[in-house]
Amino acid sequence: MSTVALENTVDLPDFPDPAAARVYDDAFGLVGNTPLVRINRVAKDAAAPVYVKLDAYNLGGSSKDRIGINIVREAIGSGELKPGQRIVDFGAGNTAIGYALAGQATGHPVTIVANPTLSPEKANLLRLLGVDIVPGRSDVPAGHPDHWAAIAERYEREDPSNWWARQESATSNPHSHALSTGPEIWAQTGGRVTHFLAAVATGGTVSGTGAHLKAQNPDVQVIATDFAEKADKTNARAYIERHRGFEQLERDFPANYDLDVLDRLETRTKAEVIAFGWEVARTEGLLLGTSSILSLLVALEIARTASPDDVIVSFAADSGRDYLTREYNAPWLRENGFGEIADRFA
């Protein structure tokens, strides 16, 4: 019987040193201190190293664990959140998971006002954690009774047992990242980070993390990212980049955008981001949510013309596993105008 010798072209690393494995007294120790991982295969033409901060490794699976827990913690500490009150807020689901974890520990039930497009995976997870889901909309004017903020406000106004957490304006949102994400990145890069990128969303991650990094080194570039289809509908870019006459424009974006911290706003189309998400999954083995892929795409473009001494950190808020029925699903792509991406990868 003959055998064929196969050349091993890739050296797979050993498992980490078991002596470095940590033990935690409770589950809340699993929020924060998330990994920073270097990008390799899709960064071959990059002049500077690019790293991704993987916040899917938090207990609830996203960066929103940090803010959900900290918003509740600071509200209890200040007396704003009274014993037994129900926590109410609106969002796409991840922050509600953080609220649920904090609520379980402190005796506060949670209601989340969510879009009808909330993924089945997130909806089922929220229900598993005991969260009540109320339908709302973000695609209508803020004054519309079905707007998710209007519903959250109504819940608080009509029933004093409800407390609206207001993640878009609560200072404890960016404060959570100033206390944790920023110091972690500074320590993990040995203070060498030169660029930090994160999707803007409510503004908490990029503003809070950026504030800490700039306090350590004012030359750190803090770059907000957003989908072009969404960002072009607001005045955020004009404010962030101080376009002429920006002071006279309506501030139609969340209060937690810190204009003293954000250096610029970079946008990319949803199509190019989705396609790159498929590529990253199949080359780096990293399953990242679409907003995380958006930041990584911009980070790699910056890295191509950066100095070799630069250290670029891109923030990944959650996992691509939350998008398997949508952006990372071939039938969904074909039904929603992204058939070319499905043809390339599926």
C-alpha positions as CSV (number, residue, x, y, z in Angstrom):
1,M,0.0,0.0,0.0
2,S,1.5,3.3,-1.1
3,T,1.3,6.6,0.8
4,V,1.4,10.2,-0.4
5,A,3.3,12.7,1.7
6,L,1.4,16.0,1.9
7,E,3.4,19.2,2.4
8,N,2.1,21.2,5.4
9,T,2.1,24.7,4.1
10,V,0.6,26.3,7.3
11,D,1.8,26.0,10.8
12,L,-1.1,26.0,13.2
13,P,-0.3,27.5,16.6
14,D,-0.4,25.5,19.8
15,F,-3.2,26.0,22.3
16,P,-2.5,28.9,24.7
17,D,-0.6,28.3,27.9
18,P,-3.1,26.8,30.4
19,A,-1.3,28.6,33.2
20,A,-2.7,31.9,31.7
21,A,-6.3,30.7,32.0
22,R,-8.3,32.8,34.4
23,V,-10.9,31.9,37.0
24,Y,-13.8,34.3,37.8
25,D,-16.0,34.5,40.9
26,D,-19.1,35.3,38.8
27,A,-20.3,35.8,35.3
28,F,-19.8,39.6,35.4
29,G,-16.1,39.1,35.3
30,L,-16.6,38.1,31.7
31,V,-17.4,41.7,30.7
32,G,-14.4,43.6,29.5
33,N,-10.8,42.7,28.9
34,T,-11.7,41.4,25.5
35,P,-9.0,40.2,23.0
36,L,-7.1,42.4,20.6
37,V,-6.2,40.3,17.5
38,R,-3.9,41.3,14.6
39,I,-5.3,41.1,11.1
40,N,-3.0,39.2,8.7
41,R,-4.3,37.7,5.4
42,V,-6.4,40.6,4.2
43,A,-3.7,43.1,5.4
44,K,-0.8,41.9,3.3
45,D,-0.5,45.2,1.5
46,A,-0.8,47.3,4.8
47,A,2.1,49.4,5.7
48,A,1.0,49.5,9.4
49,P,-0.3,46.8,11.7
50,V,-4.1,46.6,12.1
51,Y,-5.7,45.0,15.1
52,V,-9.3,44.2,15.9
53,K,-10.8,44.6,19.4
54,L,-13.2,41.6,19.7
55,D,-16.0,42.6,22.0
56,A,-18.1,39.6,21.0
57,Y,-16.1,37.9,23.8
58,N,-18.1,39.7,26.4
59,L,-20.6,37.7,28.4
60,G,-23.7,38.7,26.4
61,G,-21.9,38.7,23.1
62,S,-21.3,42.3,22.3
63,S,-19.8,45.7,23.4
64,K,-23.3,46.7,24.6
65,D,-22.7,44.6,27.7
66,R,-20.4,47.3,28.9
67,I,-22.9,50.1,28.5
68,G,-26.0,48.2,29.6
69,I,-24.3,47.2,32.8
70,N,-22.7,50.6,33.4
71,I,-25.9,52.6,32.7
72,V,-27.7,50.5,35.3
73,R,-24.8,50.6,37.8
74,E,-24.5,54.4,37.6
75,A,-28.2,55.0,37.7
76,I,-28.6,52.9,40.8
77,G,-25.6,54.6,42.4
78,S,-27.1,58.1,41.8
79,G,-30.6,57.0,43.0
80,E,-32.1,57.7,39.5
81,L,-33.1,54.0,39.2
82,K,-35.3,53.0,42.1
83,P,-35.5,49.5,43.5
84,G,-37.7,47.2,41.5
85,Q,-38.3,49.7,38.6
86,R,-38.5,48.3,35.1
87,I,-35.7,49.3,32.7
88,V,-37.1,50.5,29.4
89,D,-35.1,51.5,26.3
90,F,-35.1,51.2,22.5
91,G,-32.5,49.6,20.3
92,A,-31.5,46.7,18.0
93,G,-31.2,44.2,20.8
94,N,-27.6,44.1,22.0
95,T,-27.9,46.8,24.7
96,A,-31.0,45.0,26.0
97,I,-28.9,42.0,26.7
98,G,-26.6,44.1,28.8
99,Y,-29.6,45.5,30.6
100,A,-31.0,42.0,31.1
101,L,-27.7,40.9,32.7
102,A,-27.6,43.9,35.0
103,G,-31.3,43.6,35.8
104,Q,-30.9,40.0,36.8
105,A,-28.2,40.9,39.3
106,T,-30.1,43.9,40.7
107,G,-33.8,42.9,40.5
108,H,-34.9,45.1,37.6
109,P,-37.0,43.6,34.8
110,V,-36.3,44.9,31.3
111,T,-38.5,46.0,28.3
112,I,-36.9,46.8,24.9
113,V,-38.7,48.7,22.1
114,A,-37.4,47.1,18.9
115,N,-37.7,47.4,15.2
116,P,-39.8,44.7,13.4
117,T,-36.5,43.9,11.6
118,L,-35.0,42.6,14.9
119,S,-33.4,39.3,14.0
120,P,-35.1,36.1,15.2
121,E,-31.8,35.0,16.9
122,K,-31.6,38.2,19.0
123,A,-35.4,38.1,19.7
124,N,-35.2,34.6,21.0
125,L,-32.1,35.3,23.1
126,L,-33.8,38.4,24.6
127,R,-36.9,36.3,25.5
128,L,-34.6,33.6,27.0
129,L,-33.1,36.3,29.3
130,G,-36.6,37.4,30.3
131,V,-36.8,40.6,28.3
132,D,-40.2,41.9,27.1
133,I,-40.1,43.1,23.5
134,V,-42.4,45.9,22.3
135,P,-42.7,46.7,18.6
136,G,-41.5,50.1,17.5
137,R,-40.1,51.9,14.5
138,S,-37.0,53.9,13.7
139,D,-38.0,54.7,10.1
140,V,-40.6,57.3,11.1
141,P,-40.1,60.9,12.3
142,A,-39.1,61.3,16.0
143,G,-42.5,62.8,16.8
144,H,-44.5,59.9,15.3
145,P,-46.3,57.9,18.0
146,D,-44.8,54.6,16.6
147,H,-41.2,55.9,16.8
148,W,-39.3,53.8,19.2
149,A,-38.1,56.7,21.3
150,A,-41.7,58.0,21.6
151,I,-42.8,54.6,22.8
152,A,-40.1,54.5,25.5
153,E,-40.9,58.0,26.6
154,R,-44.6,57.1,26.9
155,Y,-43.9,54.0,28.9
156,E,-41.9,56.1,31.5
157,R,-44.4,59.0,31.5
158,E,-47.5,56.9,31.9
159,D,-46.2,54.4,34.5
160,P,-43.7,55.5,37.3
161,S,-42.6,51.9,37.8
162,N,-40.8,52.2,34.4
163,W,-37.5,53.9,34.0
164,W,-36.2,55.0,30.5
165,A,-32.5,54.3,30.4
166,R,-31.8,56.7,27.4
167,Q,-28.7,55.0,26.0
168,E,-28.4,57.6,23.3
169,S,-27.9,60.5,25.7
170,A,-26.9,58.9,29.0
171,T,-23.3,60.1,29.9
172,S,-22.8,56.6,31.5
173,N,-22.8,55.2,28.0
174,P,-19.5,56.7,26.8
175,H,-18.3,56.7,30.4
176,S,-18.4,52.9,30.3
177,H,-15.9,52.9,27.4
178,A,-13.7,55.6,29.0
179,L,-13.5,53.3,32.1
180,S,-12.9,50.0,30.2
181,T,-12.4,49.9,26.5
182,G,-10.0,52.8,26.2
183,P,-7.7,51.7,29.1
184,E,-7.7,48.1,27.7
185,I,-6.6,49.2,24.2
186,W,-4.0,51.5,25.7
187,A,-2.6,48.7,27.8
188,Q,-2.8,46.1,25.0
189,T,-0.9,48.2,22.5
190,G,1.6,49.4,25.1
191,G,0.5,53.0,24.5
192,R,1.4,52.8,20.8
193,V,-2.1,53.1,19.3
194,T,-2.3,55.9,16.8
195,H,-5.7,55.3,15.2
196,F,-8.9,54.1,16.7
197,L,-12.0,53.3,14.6
198,A,-15.5,52.4,15.6
199,A,-19.0,52.5,14.2
200,V,-20.7,55.6,15.5
201,A,-24.3,54.2,16.4
202,T,-25.2,56.0,19.6
203,G,-21.8,57.6,19.8
204,G,-20.8,55.9,23.1
205,T,-18.1,53.6,22.0
206,V,-16.1,55.8,19.7
207,S,-16.6,58.9,21.9
208,G,-15.8,57.2,25.3
209,T,-12.9,55.1,24.1
210,G,-11.6,58.0,22.0
211,A,-11.7,60.4,25.0
212,H,-9.5,58.1,27.1
213,L,-7.0,57.5,24.3
214,K,-6.8,61.2,23.5
215,A,-6.2,61.9,27.2
216,Q,-3.2,59.7,27.0
217,N,-2.0,61.0,23.6
218,P,-3.8,63.9,21.9
219,D,-2.4,62.9,18.6
220,V,-4.4,59.6,18.4
221,Q,-6.8,59.8,15.5
222,V,-10.4,58.9,16.5
223,I,-12.4,58.0,13.4
224,A,-16.2,57.3,13.5
225,T,-17.6,55.0,10.8
226,D,-21.1,54.7,9.5
227,F,-23.0,53.3,6.5
228,A,-23.3,55.8,3.7
229,E,-27.0,55.1,3.3
230,K,-27.6,56.2,7.0
231,A,-25.0,58.9,7.5
232,D,-26.0,60.9,4.5
233,K,-29.4,61.5,6.1
234,T,-28.0,63.4,9.1
235,N,-25.7,66.4,9.7
236,A,-23.2,64.4,11.7
237,R,-20.4,64.7,9.2
238,A,-20.7,68.5,8.9
239,Y,-20.6,68.8,12.7
240,I,-17.7,66.3,13.2
241,E,-15.5,67.7,10.5
242,R,-16.6,71.3,11.2
243,H,-17.8,72.1,7.7
244,R,-18.5,75.7,7.0
245,G,-21.8,76.8,8.6
246,F,-22.2,73.7,10.6
247,E,-23.3,75.7,13.7
248,Q,-26.5,76.7,11.9
249,L,-27.5,73.1,11.1
250,E,-29.8,71.0,13.2
251,R,-28.0,68.6,15.4
252,D,-30.0,65.5,14.3
253,F,-27.8,62.8,15.7
254,P,-27.4,61.3,19.2
255,A,-26.2,63.5,22.0
256,N,-23.3,61.2,22.8
257,Y,-21.4,62.1,19.7
258,D,-18.5,64.0,21.3
259,L,-17.4,66.6,18.8
260,D,-14.2,67.4,20.7
261,V,-13.1,63.7,20.4
262,L,-14.1,62.7,16.9
263,D,-11.7,63.7,14.1
264,R,-13.7,62.6,11.1
265,L,-16.5,60.4,9.8
266,E,-15.8,57.7,7.2
267,T,-18.7,56.0,5.4
268,R,-18.9,53.1,3.1
269,T,-21.9,51.5,1.3
270,K,-23.7,48.5,2.7
271,A,-22.9,46.4,-0.4
272,E,-19.1,46.8,-0.1
273,V,-19.2,46.2,3.7
274,I,-21.3,43.0,3.3
275,A,-19.0,41.6,0.6
276,F,-15.9,42.3,2.8
277,G,-17.6,40.6,5.7
278,W,-17.8,37.4,3.6
279,E,-14.2,37.8,2.6
280,V,-13.0,38.3,6.2
281,A,-14.9,35.2,7.4
282,R,-13.3,33.1,4.7
283,T,-9.7,34.4,5.0
284,E,-9.2,35.5,8.6
285,G,-11.8,33.1,10.2
286,L,-13.2,36.1,12.0
287,L,-17.0,36.3,12.2
288,L,-17.8,40.0,12.6
289,G,-21.0,42.0,12.6
290,T,-21.5,44.3,9.7
291,S,-20.7,47.6,11.6
292,S,-17.5,45.9,12.8
293,I,-16.6,45.0,9.2
294,L,-17.3,48.6,8.2
295,S,-14.7,49.9,10.6
296,L,-12.2,47.2,9.6
297,L,-12.6,48.0,6.0
298,V,-11.7,51.7,6.6
299,A,-8.9,50.7,9.0
300,L,-7.2,48.6,6.3
301,E,-7.5,51.4,3.7
302,I,-5.8,53.8,6.2
303,A,-3.1,51.2,6.9
304,R,-2.1,51.0,3.2
305,T,-0.7,54.6,3.3
306,A,0.2,54.8,7.0
307,S,3.6,54.8,8.7
308,P,5.1,51.5,9.7
309,D,5.2,52.9,13.2
310,D,1.4,53.5,13.3
311,V,-0.8,51.0,15.3
312,I,-4.4,50.9,14.0
313,V,-7.1,49.5,16.2
314,S,-10.6,48.7,14.8
315,F,-13.4,48.0,17.1
316,A,-15.7,45.0,16.6
317,A,-18.8,45.3,18.6
318,D,-20.4,41.9,18.0
319,S,-20.2,38.6,16.1
320,G,-21.3,37.8,12.6
321,R,-23.4,34.9,14.1
322,D,-26.1,37.5,14.7
323,Y,-26.4,38.1,11.0
324,L,-26.8,34.6,9.6
325,T,-30.4,35.2,8.6
326,R,-29.6,38.5,6.9
327,E,-26.4,39.9,5.5
328,Y,-24.6,36.5,5.8
329,N,-27.4,34.6,4.2
330,A,-27.5,34.0,0.4
331,P,-31.4,33.9,0.0
332,W,-31.7,37.1,2.0
333,L,-29.0,38.8,-0.1
334,R,-30.8,37.8,-3.3
335,E,-34.2,39.0,-2.0
336,N,-32.8,42.4,-0.9
337,G,-30.8,43.6,-3.9
338,F,-27.4,42.0,-3.1
339,G,-27.6,39.1,-5.4
340,E,-24.1,39.8,-6.8
341,I,-22.6,39.2,-3.4
342,A,-24.5,35.9,-3.1
343,D,-23.2,34.8,-6.5
344,R,-19.6,35.6,-5.5
345,F,-19.5,33.8,-2.2
346,A,-22.5,31.5,-1.7
